[in-house]
Amino acid sequence: MPLGGVAVPGNHDHGTAPDAIRTALRRAGIVVRSHAALRRGAIALPGVDDAYSGHDDAAQTVAWWRHLGGIPVVLTHAPDLVRSGPANYRCCSRANRIAVRS
């Protein structure tokens, strides 16, 4: 997998043991992103934490993405961000659904 595994916490993670979940994901080689981004070639992977549980900070995530540049593929637990986020977000994904805004 060229981009590697990337995860963004969701409401169930925050409602259980978020630190233990992050640690387990990292040990498995998965990068965990909350309000930050990483860049892989031309692709930027901004990660917006869960809005449902009040852990989201889209402004901080956008700041990270603008610093790194690249074509954003936004990872978030809350796909509604596609409707309310900046128009230049190209894709918002969740494990079980994907929404696209052009």
HUPE-V33315 format. One record per helix or strand of 3 or more residues. SS is the DSSP state (H for helix, E for strand). FROM is the first residue (numbers start at 1). TO is the last residue. If there is no record, write none. Layout:
# HUPE-V33315
ss->[SS	SS]
from->[FROM	FROM]
to->[TO	TO]
This chain:
# HUPE-V33315
ss->[H	H	E	E	H	E	H	E	E]
from->[11	18	36	43	58	74	81	91	97]
to->[15	27	40	48	68	76	84	94	100]
